[in-house]
């Protein structure tokens, strides 16, 4: 899929960042995965994002990545597109060459499997290092040589991201393959506003995707062309209806639905933040989409009974279960 086609797809788009249902032994629950894919194909989404943080993309094996991609491609209708996360984990004593090699290996796998676009994980290897800005830009240029449409990823430091300066963003936005940027600052409204204004003023060809689960509605109103969010793993209709009401200029409906979406986010995207993945899987189980024994994230902190009760109460209030 070429860059212009992807840009068209990103306008008024909705991409759930999809989790992987695991069994209690930490293996992919294939039956649950199949049910989840079939369910998602009937939802009002533009496509899905796999191998991203919600899908534990930097933690699962190459073989698991391949299985997950093929599962989604087989089960989704042709018009729904797949965005693959691409990046690499850092490790003590890792060389820069190895970090780049691992990233390009993941990117090559995405390309060879048929990814429509890639979401580039922030290169945290360079955080605090000399010539950080130059290295960040060069890193993205190397990935661009894969030939896939690219979506940048501005992830807040506390979640393992790295801050991009205005100057860095301007250089990144000038890379030919770059089609958009996902913003996930968690609570930095100022940062989101600044990047939105930069795009509006100087780079209108770049599509801004909100990844702000806790500021979802506001960030749609503040310039997002679409969304790529972990919250979208469940309850897609509510979230799409909210977004679409804004795009259709039905602002009264938008505000009402925004408050409902906020309630959903406020019981799922809470400390410990790494628990949000299993919380979203839990919602899917409450709605009968996946079985209860598939509500496992082997890389997360687990769920408490209190968290489960809070989620149940919110879903009942919103008539979502």
Helices and strands as residue ranges (DSSP letters): H 3-10, E 13-17, H 30-41, E 47-50, G 53-55, H 62-75, E 81-86, H 96-113, E 117-120, G 124-126, H 132-144, E 149-155, G 157-159, H 166-173, E 178-184, H 189-202, E 207-210, G 213-215, H 216-221, E 226-229, G 230-233, H 236-247, H 251-266, G 273-275, H 276-286, G 292-294, H 305-317
